[in-house]
Amino acid sequence: MLHANLRLRRRFERVRNQRGISVVEVLVAAVLGVIVIGTVNSFSRFQLFSLRNQAAQNDVQMVARSVSDIFARDVRRSGFNPQCGAGVDALSLAKPGEVLLNADHDGDGALGGIDESLLYRFVANGGTYGFERVANGRADLLIDGVDPGATRFRYYDGNGAELTNGIAGLSNAEMALIRRIRLELAVSASSADPSGSVPVEVQIANDVDIRNRHFVNQVACP
């Protein structure tokens, strides 16, 4: 009888020691699993949107650089006047937000040919700002999402001194002194992350010399 009781007690102790996992342990494991999965998901999401934002920034920067190159090409060609035509000067307007470039490309002594009078300006565009090129009676929006507070034209004389006259723009005498134009362009785009409040931003600056004033030997027209 004693041995039978001992066997029963040992069997009971083995069963008690092998009782399995409690509900509390299951809940703790579930919470830890959710935390781990949430952390991994957040990190993956951050990496994904970071890559998308980087791609978006590269795209905006490429477009902004292309726009800057188009502007630089036109500035370099401005002032071309082989026939010494009256009224054909490199600049007809020079403001922080607008510049009008002239060049007698076809050599007929007057402005009126293709791309001989080019207006670059920053304009409101449906709640945002854009950078526009007006030529041959047509306005083309080159880039959108421009920051008007960080974008402008700046003008310099042959000695590198900046010529300014506020939003009114430069006078004819002051425009005659301009040898270099600087384009400061700031562009932004929406973040790839829908919950992100910080946009993708790009800032570029390009200094362009007016070749027909700065490099070419000046020959006075008769």
HELIX and SHEET records of a PDB file:
HELIX    1   1 LEU A    2  ASN A   17  1                                  16    
HELIX    2   2 VAL A   23  ARG A   77  1                                  55    
HELIX    3   3 GLY A  166  ALA A  168  5                                   3    
HELIX    4   4 ASN A  172  MET A  175  1                                   4    
HELIX    5   5 ARG A  211  HIS A  214  1                                   4    
SHEET    1   A 5 LEU A  91  ALA A  94  0                                        
SHEET    2   A 5 GLU A  98  ASN A 102 -1                                        
SHEET    3   A 5 SER A 117  ASN A 125 -1                                        
SHEET    4   A 5 THR A 128  ALA A 135 -1                                        
SHEET    5   A 5 ARG A 138  ASP A 144 -1                                        
SHEET    1   B 4 GLU A 162  LEU A 163  0                                        
SHEET    2   B 4 ARG A 152  TYR A 156 -1                                        
SHEET    3   B 4 ARG A 180  ALA A 189 -1                                        
SHEET    4   B 4 VAL A 200  ASP A 209 -1                                        
END                                                                             
